[in-house]
Amino acid sequence: MGTKRILVTGGAGFVGSFLVDKLVEEGHTVRIFDLLDPQVHPDGPPPYLNREAEFIRGDIRDCDALEKALRDVEVVFHQAAVVGVGQSQYQIKRYVESNIGGTANLLDRVVNGKTRVEKLIIAASMSSYGEGKYGCTACGDARPDLRSESQMAGEDWEVRCPSCGRALHPKPTDESTPQTSNSIYGITKKTQEEMVLNVGRTYHLPTVALRYFNIFGPRQSLSNPYTGVAAIFMSRIKNDHPPVVYEDGKQTRDFISVHDIVQANLLAMQRPEADYHVFNVGRGEPVSIQQVAKTLARLYESDLQPHITRQFRKGDIRHCYADIGLIRDRLGFSPRISFEQGMRELVAWAESAEAHDHFDRAARELRQRSLI
């Protein structure tokens, strides 16, 4: 594949900006379309915004602005989305209009406008799975429902077999695992990928959905209390506050460096084997939330220990980590940045990054709505 004219929606954001940098480095002509949402960019355009890329400030909900952004574009990376599981449960209209409505606008202009788009890659999410995949020592594979509030209130944190009641053990979650989204955010991400793949197949437009697991790295907004857990913990530590961990801290996620996310996006663009498929993008290794907090404190040379609340948030899942066999075998993807390396990079970057700790405000909003 030669050089292309590329549009990155959300290209001023965390993942989008690194993707833009790499595309520019490889000689592509890149256009950024970004709202500069004050929740993510309180000070306007970020200093790292690539000056060799064209920048258009616009809202994904604005069809006319999108049509202009798509002019002469051959490849679209659709990264723009409002992100936050808890916040999505009460800012419902905003999440649906931006994530689902914005994607509808993009697809409508690609299909009905005079565009040259020949490939579209959507940033999907592991949030669409809900709980991950599990096994029972007595009953085999299991796909449990969310834990009940009464179970959580009794501090019985583990997911239990719906047949025999035994505690289940987590297994790698593959792309064929049913998506039982447990948040408005998860529902919007599931719908986004379905829309993109449906329109792609209908119009023979190569489309790819990449289900990101928990991304971390430099440029995450340390002042946005609705962003990734690593950034939230870092903001707490930088402000001399202990990281707050719900449940018992032993719940696990799959943490992947933003640099490996960029690698997956480039492979999805370059390889025709990716067309019309969904791929998990993670490291394939579970890491406990408590371990994230302790690792960051250690690397930051802080004596702060995580505050294990033994409280729970409605809709939270227990375990989910990726089976990355499909993207490895089909596209040759292999994560290059270890959890420790990535955390060291995050800490080094955070030394000079501004961080306002708004965690208490966000927790208060959840509590007011009986979500904690």
Backbone torsions as a table, in degrees:
resi	resn	phi	psi	omega
1	MET	NA	127.2	178.4
2	GLY	-80.5	-167.9	179.0
3	THR	-71.5	149.0	-174.4
4	LYS	-130.3	161.2	168.9
5	ARG	-92.8	117.9	-167.5
6	ILE	-125.1	137.2	172.6
7	LEU	-108.1	130.2	174.1
8	VAL	-116.5	105.0	173.8
9	THR	-74.1	142.6	-174.1
10	GLY	68.9	26.2	-173.3
11	GLY	-74.2	-6.3	174.4
12	ALA	-94.7	-3.0	-176.3
13	GLY	-84.1	-171.9	-175.3
14	PHE	-57.7	-65.3	-180.0
15	VAL	-71.0	-45.3	-175.1
16	GLY	-57.0	-39.9	-176.8
17	SER	-68.3	-38.8	176.4
18	PHE	-67.0	-37.4	177.2
19	LEU	-63.8	-44.5	177.3
20	VAL	-57.9	-46.9	-179.5
21	ASP	-56.7	-44.2	-177.3
22	LYS	-69.5	-39.8	179.6
23	LEU	-65.2	-41.2	176.8
24	VAL	-63.1	-44.0	179.4
25	GLU	-58.1	-34.8	-178.8
26	GLU	-84.9	2.8	172.4
27	GLY	95.2	5.8	179.0
28	HIS	-76.8	155.3	172.8
29	THR	-90.7	117.0	-168.4
30	VAL	-118.8	136.1	175.0
31	ARG	-120.2	133.1	177.4
32	ILE	-103.0	134.4	173.6
33	PHE	-123.6	114.7	-173.4
34	ASP	-150.6	139.9	179.4
35	LEU	-75.5	-25.2	-170.2
36	LEU	58.5	55.0	178.9
37	ASP	-53.1	126.5	-178.9
38	PRO	-58.6	-25.2	178.3
39	GLN	-66.7	-29.4	-179.9
40	VAL	-101.0	-38.2	-176.0
41	HIS	-123.4	70.8	-176.6
42	PRO	-63.9	-21.2	-177.9
43	ASP	-106.9	18.1	179.2
44	GLY	85.4	-154.4	-177.1
45	PRO	-55.5	131.3	-178.8
46	PRO	-72.5	151.7	-177.4
47	PRO	-64.8	-22.3	-178.7
48	TYR	-84.5	0.1	-178.2
49	LEU	-57.3	125.0	-173.1
50	ASN	-68.3	119.2	-176.1
51	ARG	-74.3	-13.0	178.6
52	GLU	-88.0	-2.8	176.2
53	ALA	-103.5	144.1	174.5
54	GLU	-72.4	137.7	-179.6
55	PHE	-117.0	127.5	173.5
56	ILE	-120.6	120.9	175.4
57	ARG	-86.3	118.0	-177.3
58	GLY	-162.6	162.9	-176.7
59	ASP	-102.2	131.1	-179.6
60	ILE	-61.3	-16.3	178.0
61	ARG	-84.6	-2.1	-177.8
62	ASP	-102.8	103.8	-176.4
63	CYS	-62.1	-40.4	-178.1
64	ASP	-64.4	-42.4	178.6
65	ALA	-64.4	-38.8	178.2
66	LEU	-63.4	-42.3	-178.8
67	GLU	-59.8	-40.5	178.2
68	LYS	-66.9	-39.5	-179.1
69	ALA	-66.5	-28.5	-177.6
70	LEU	-82.8	-7.0	-175.4
71	ARG	-58.3	123.1	177.4
72	ASP	68.6	8.6	-177.5
73	VAL	-80.9	139.1	179.5
74	GLU	-105.7	-30.5	-179.9
75	VAL	-131.0	137.5	177.7
76	VAL	-120.2	127.7	167.4
77	PHE	-104.9	110.7	-176.9
78	HIS	-94.2	93.4	-179.4
79	GLN	-101.1	-17.1	-173.8
80	ALA	-65.5	127.8	176.9
81	ALA	-168.9	153.1	168.7
82	VAL	-85.9	130.2	-170.4
83	VAL	-119.6	131.9	175.5
84	GLY	152.2	111.4	-177.0
85	VAL	-65.4	-53.7	-176.8
86	GLY	-64.1	-47.0	-178.1
87	GLN	-61.8	-32.1	-178.6
88	SER	-64.3	-19.5	-177.9
89	GLN	-76.4	-11.2	174.7
90	TYR	-128.9	-19.8	172.1
91	GLN	-96.9	56.4	-170.5
92	ILE	-63.8	-48.7	-177.4
93	LYS	-59.9	-45.1	-178.9
94	ARG	-60.7	-45.3	-178.3
95	TYR	-66.8	-42.7	-178.2
96	VAL	-69.8	-43.0	-178.9
97	GLU	-66.0	-39.7	-178.0
98	SER	-76.1	-49.2	-172.5
99	ASN	-80.6	-49.5	179.6
100	ILE	-82.4	-50.7	-179.7
101	GLY	-62.4	-41.4	179.3
102	GLY	-63.2	-40.2	177.6
103	THR	-67.3	-37.5	176.0
104	ALA	-61.2	-42.5	178.3
105	ASN	-61.3	-44.8	-179.8
106	LEU	-60.9	-48.8	-179.0
107	LEU	-64.8	-39.0	179.0
108	ASP	-60.4	-42.9	-179.7
109	ARG	-71.4	-35.4	177.3
110	VAL	-64.3	-41.9	-176.3
111	VAL	-78.9	-42.5	-171.0
112	ASN	-102.7	-16.2	177.5
113	GLY	-86.8	172.3	178.8
114	LYS	-90.8	79.6	-177.3
115	THR	-112.2	166.0	178.4
116	ARG	-112.0	17.1	-174.2
117	VAL	-62.4	128.8	-179.7
118	GLU	-120.3	-3.8	174.7
119	LYS	-162.1	143.1	-179.0
120	LEU	-136.6	128.5	-178.5
121	ILE	-120.1	124.3	-176.0
122	ILE	-105.2	136.6	173.2
123	ALA	-81.8	100.8	177.0
124	ALA	-93.9	-170.8	-172.0
125	SER	-149.8	145.6	173.3
126	MET	-65.0	-16.0	178.6
127	SER	-60.9	-22.6	-179.3
128	SER	-70.7	-18.1	178.5
129	TYR	-73.5	-29.2	-165.6
130	GLY	71.9	-135.3	175.0
131	GLU	-61.8	150.9	177.3
132	GLY	-78.6	-163.0	-178.7
133	LYS	-89.4	144.9	-176.8
134	TYR	-136.3	162.3	173.3
135	GLY	-130.5	150.4	176.6
136	CYS	-116.6	134.3	-178.4
137	THR	-62.2	-24.7	-178.5
138	ALA	-100.4	-34.6	-169.6
139	CYS	-111.6	-4.6	-179.6
140	GLY	86.2	-154.4	-178.6
141	ASP	-60.3	142.7	-179.0
142	ALA	-138.4	147.0	175.8
143	ARG	-124.5	86.5	-172.7
144	PRO	-78.8	160.1	170.5
145	ASP	-77.6	172.9	172.9
146	LEU	-60.6	149.4	176.2
147	ARG	-63.8	142.2	-177.7
148	SER	-76.4	158.6	178.0
149	GLU	-64.3	-35.5	179.6
150	SER	-67.0	-38.1	176.7
151	GLN	-63.0	-45.8	-177.6
152	MET	-67.2	-37.3	179.5
153	ALA	-62.5	-28.0	176.9
154	GLY	-87.1	9.6	179.8
155	GLU	57.1	34.7	172.3
156	ASP	-98.2	91.3	-166.4
157	TRP	-82.2	-28.7	-172.0
158	GLU	-73.1	150.3	176.0
159	VAL	-76.6	137.2	-174.2
160	ARG	-114.8	149.8	-179.0
161	CYS	-62.6	127.5	179.5
162	PRO	-67.5	-14.8	-178.9
163	SER	-94.9	-47.4	-173.4
164	CYS	-116.6	-9.5	176.8
165	GLY	85.1	-2.7	177.9
166	ARG	-68.5	153.5	173.3
167	ALA	-66.1	132.5	-178.9
168	LEU	-88.2	155.5	174.3
169	HIS	-108.8	136.7	-177.9
170	PRO	-69.2	147.1	176.7
171	LYS	-127.9	160.7	176.8
172	PRO	-58.7	134.0	-178.0
173	THR	-91.8	117.2	-180.0
174	ASP	-97.1	170.4	-173.3
175	GLU	-65.8	-19.8	179.5
176	SER	-83.9	-5.3	178.6
177	THR	-62.5	130.2	179.8
178	PRO	-56.5	141.0	178.9
179	GLN	-92.7	110.7	178.9
180	THR	-120.0	72.0	-174.0
181	SER	-55.6	136.2	-176.7
182	ASN	-114.2	16.8	176.9
183	SER	-150.4	159.8	175.4
184	ILE	-60.4	-40.6	177.4
185	TYR	-57.2	-50.6	179.3
186	GLY	-58.5	-40.6	179.0
187	ILE	-62.8	-42.9	-179.5
188	THR	-66.1	-36.5	179.4
189	LYS	-70.4	-38.0	176.1
190	LYS	-62.2	-43.9	-179.3
191	THR	-66.8	-40.6	177.4
192	GLN	-54.1	-52.5	-175.6
193	GLU	-65.6	-37.6	179.0
194	GLU	-64.2	-42.2	178.9
195	MET	-62.2	-46.9	-177.0
196	VAL	-63.1	-46.3	-179.1
197	LEU	-68.2	-36.2	178.5
198	ASN	-63.9	-49.2	-179.5
199	VAL	-65.9	-38.3	178.6
200	GLY	-59.4	-47.6	-179.9
201	ARG	-66.5	-37.2	-178.7
202	THR	-63.5	-40.9	-174.1
203	TYR	-106.9	12.6	-179.6
204	HIS	53.7	39.4	176.0
205	LEU	-102.8	112.0	-179.3
206	PRO	-54.4	123.3	179.6
207	THR	-132.0	150.6	-178.7
208	VAL	-140.0	139.0	175.1
209	ALA	-115.0	125.3	178.4
210	LEU	-110.0	112.5	179.6
211	ARG	-85.0	97.7	-180.0
212	TYR	-70.1	138.8	169.4
213	PHE	-93.0	-151.5	-170.0
214	ASN	-81.0	107.4	-174.7
215	ILE	-89.4	141.0	174.8
216	PHE	-143.5	160.2	178.8
217	GLY	150.1	-178.8	177.7
218	PRO	-58.8	157.3	177.2
219	ARG	77.8	-2.4	170.5
220	GLN	-63.9	141.7	178.8
221	SER	-70.9	112.4	-179.8
222	LEU	-79.7	-6.4	-179.8
223	SER	-107.6	3.7	179.0
224	ASN	-100.5	107.2	-175.0
225	PRO	-75.7	3.9	-179.7
226	TYR	-109.0	7.1	-176.6
227	THR	-89.5	-161.3	-175.4
228	GLY	-65.5	152.5	-174.0
229	VAL	-62.9	-35.2	179.9
230	ALA	-62.5	-42.2	179.3
231	ALA	-68.3	-38.3	178.2
232	ILE	-63.4	-45.5	178.1
233	PHE	-61.9	-42.5	-179.6
234	MET	-62.3	-41.1	178.3
235	SER	-61.4	-42.0	177.8
236	ARG	-61.7	-47.3	-176.9
237	ILE	-64.1	-43.4	-180.0
238	LYS	-62.4	-26.1	178.9
239	ASN	-99.3	16.9	175.8
240	ASP	61.7	37.3	175.8
241	HIS	-119.9	141.6	179.8
242	PRO	-69.8	141.6	173.7
243	PRO	-60.5	137.3	-179.6
244	VAL	-98.5	123.7	-177.1
245	VAL	-119.8	127.2	179.4
246	TYR	-82.8	167.8	-177.3
247	GLU	55.8	-136.1	-179.5
248	ASP	-104.3	3.5	178.5
249	GLY	83.3	-3.1	-176.3
250	LYS	-92.8	0.3	174.9
251	GLN	-65.1	146.5	-172.5
252	THR	-121.5	152.2	174.5
253	ARG	-138.4	174.4	-179.7
254	ASP	-111.9	110.4	-174.6
255	PHE	-100.2	127.9	-177.0
256	ILE	-130.8	138.4	-179.9
257	SER	-67.3	145.7	177.2
258	VAL	-58.7	-29.8	179.8
259	HIS	-66.3	-35.4	176.9
260	ASP	-73.8	-29.4	173.7
261	ILE	-63.4	-41.8	177.6
262	VAL	-62.5	-43.3	177.5
263	GLN	-55.5	-44.3	-179.5
264	ALA	-63.7	-39.7	179.4
265	ASN	-64.9	-41.5	179.1
266	LEU	-64.7	-41.0	177.4
267	LEU	-63.2	-39.2	179.4
268	ALA	-64.0	-35.2	177.6
269	MET	-72.3	-42.4	-171.0
270	GLN	-80.5	-31.3	-171.0
271	ARG	-99.0	118.9	175.7
272	PRO	-63.5	-20.2	177.8
273	GLU	-64.3	-15.2	180.0
274	ALA	-82.3	-20.7	-169.1
275	ASP	-58.3	132.3	175.9
276	TYR	69.0	20.7	-179.1
277	HIS	-119.6	161.9	174.2
278	VAL	-110.1	136.3	179.9
279	PHE	-132.8	134.7	166.6
280	ASN	-70.1	142.1	173.3
281	VAL	-128.8	100.5	178.3
282	GLY	-150.7	-171.2	174.0
283	ARG	-93.9	-18.5	-178.0
284	GLY	80.3	20.3	-178.2
285	GLU	-130.4	124.7	177.7
286	PRO	-76.5	138.7	176.5
287	VAL	-132.0	132.4	-178.6
288	SER	-75.2	150.6	179.0
289	ILE	-62.7	-37.0	176.9
290	GLN	-61.9	-38.5	179.3
291	GLN	-65.2	-37.2	177.5
292	VAL	-60.0	-48.5	-178.5
293	ALA	-62.0	-45.0	-178.7
294	LYS	-67.1	-38.8	179.5
295	THR	-63.7	-45.2	179.9
296	LEU	-63.5	-42.8	178.9
297	ALA	-62.0	-42.0	179.6
298	ARG	-63.8	-46.8	-178.2
299	LEU	-68.4	-28.1	178.7
300	TYR	-86.1	0.9	-179.5
301	GLU	56.3	44.8	179.2
302	SER	-109.9	145.2	176.4
303	ASP	-85.9	-1.7	-177.9
304	LEU	-65.1	132.9	175.9
305	GLN	-108.3	147.2	-179.6
306	PRO	-61.1	140.9	175.2
307	HIS	-89.7	105.6	-179.9
308	ILE	-84.1	108.6	-170.6
309	THR	-79.4	-25.9	-171.1
310	ARG	55.7	25.8	169.0
311	GLN	-103.2	169.0	-179.8
312	PHE	-136.2	154.2	174.8
313	ARG	-105.6	134.4	-179.7
314	LYS	-57.8	135.1	176.2
315	GLY	86.4	-7.5	178.7
316	ASP	-65.5	143.4	176.3
317	ILE	-95.4	166.2	-178.2
318	ARG	-93.0	-54.2	-176.4
319	HIS	-139.3	142.4	169.8
320	CYS	-163.5	116.6	173.2
321	TYR	-138.2	156.5	-164.9
322	ALA	-85.8	142.4	159.4
323	ASP	-91.2	114.6	-176.2
324	ILE	-106.3	20.4	-179.3
325	GLY	-60.5	-38.2	-175.6
326	LEU	-67.8	-48.2	-178.3
327	ILE	-71.4	-28.6	176.1
328	ARG	-68.7	-47.8	-174.3
329	ASP	-74.9	-37.8	-174.6
330	ARG	-85.7	-37.2	-174.5
331	LEU	-113.2	-7.7	-178.8
332	GLY	77.5	21.3	-179.7
333	PHE	-73.4	135.7	175.1
334	SER	-146.0	118.1	179.7
335	PRO	-57.7	134.6	-175.9
336	ARG	-105.5	-21.1	-174.5
337	ILE	-105.6	119.8	178.0
338	SER	-72.2	163.7	177.4
339	PHE	-57.0	-45.8	-178.9
340	GLU	-64.4	-45.2	179.2
341	GLN	-60.1	-45.6	-178.2
342	GLY	-64.1	-39.6	178.3
343	MET	-67.1	-37.2	176.6
344	ARG	-62.9	-40.8	178.3
345	GLU	-64.3	-42.3	179.0
346	LEU	-60.3	-45.3	-179.0
347	VAL	-64.6	-43.0	-179.9
348	ALA	-62.2	-43.2	178.9
349	TRP	-66.0	-39.4	-175.1
350	ALA	-67.0	-18.4	179.6
351	GLU	-55.7	-37.5	-177.0
352	SER	-108.8	6.2	-178.5
353	ALA	-94.4	142.2	178.6
354	GLU	-74.5	138.1	-178.2
355	ALA	-142.5	110.2	173.5
356	HIS	-100.0	126.1	-176.3
357	ASP	-85.6	102.4	179.0
358	HIS	-108.3	19.3	-177.0
359	PHE	-59.3	-44.9	-176.6
360	ASP	-61.3	-37.9	178.2
361	ARG	-63.8	-44.9	179.8
362	ALA	-64.6	-42.0	179.1
363	ALA	-63.9	-37.1	179.0
364	ARG	-64.1	-40.2	177.9
365	GLU	-62.0	-43.4	178.2
366	LEU	-63.8	-41.2	-178.3
367	ARG	-66.8	-38.6	179.5
368	GLN	-63.0	-26.6	179.8
369	ARG	-100.1	13.4	178.2
370	SER	58.8	33.9	178.3
371	LEU	-95.1	-6.9	171.8
372	ILE	-120.0	NA	NA
